[in-house]
Amino acid sequence: MPIMDLDSWTLSQSIVVFSVCALVIAIAGTRITRVVDQLADRTGLGEATTGAVLLGAATSLSGSVLSVTAAYRGQPELAVSNALGGIAVQTFSWLLPIWSTVVQTWNMRRPRLRT
């Protein structure tokens, strides 16, 4: 039984492999931000430009590979849902800090009732 025969894996094995992969991505993600920061300093391009281009490409790469692979293997639902889910998660993670700032600002400017 080859290790890459995914059809023979149990649910528990799949969850363990998924968790390990997620951990590797989390660790690599923290490292890549430091590398991109160093590249920004060394190239003089600036953190905003370097972060937008390199980090944007790096974070989109896994989703792109997954969607293309799923489409190639005849799983169009997975390919489309991955793309739409990725957009939804990225939009939410982008809007959350903005919404938090708006709420905090509103709370600071709101008149207080005196007791």
Stockholm file with secondary structure:
# STOCKHOLM 1.0

chainA/1-115         MPIMDLDSWTLSQSIVVFSVCALVIAIAGTRITRVVDQLADRTGLGEATTGAVLLGAATSLSGSVLSVTAAYRGQPELAVSNALGGIAVQTFSWLLPIWSTVVQTWNMRRPRLRT
#=GR chainA/1-115 SS CCTTCGGGCCHHHHHHHHHHHHHHHHHHHHHHHHHHHHHHHHHCSCHHHHIIIIIHHHHHHHHHHHHHHHHHTTCHHHHHHHHHHHHHHHHHHHHHHHHHHHHHHHHHHSCCCCC
#=GC SS_cons         CCTTCGGGCCHHHHHHHHHHHHHHHHHHHHHHHHHHHHHHHHHCSCHHHHIIIIIHHHHHHHHHHHHHHHHHTTCHHHHHHHHHHHHHHHHHHHHHHHHHHHHHHHHHHSCCCCC
//
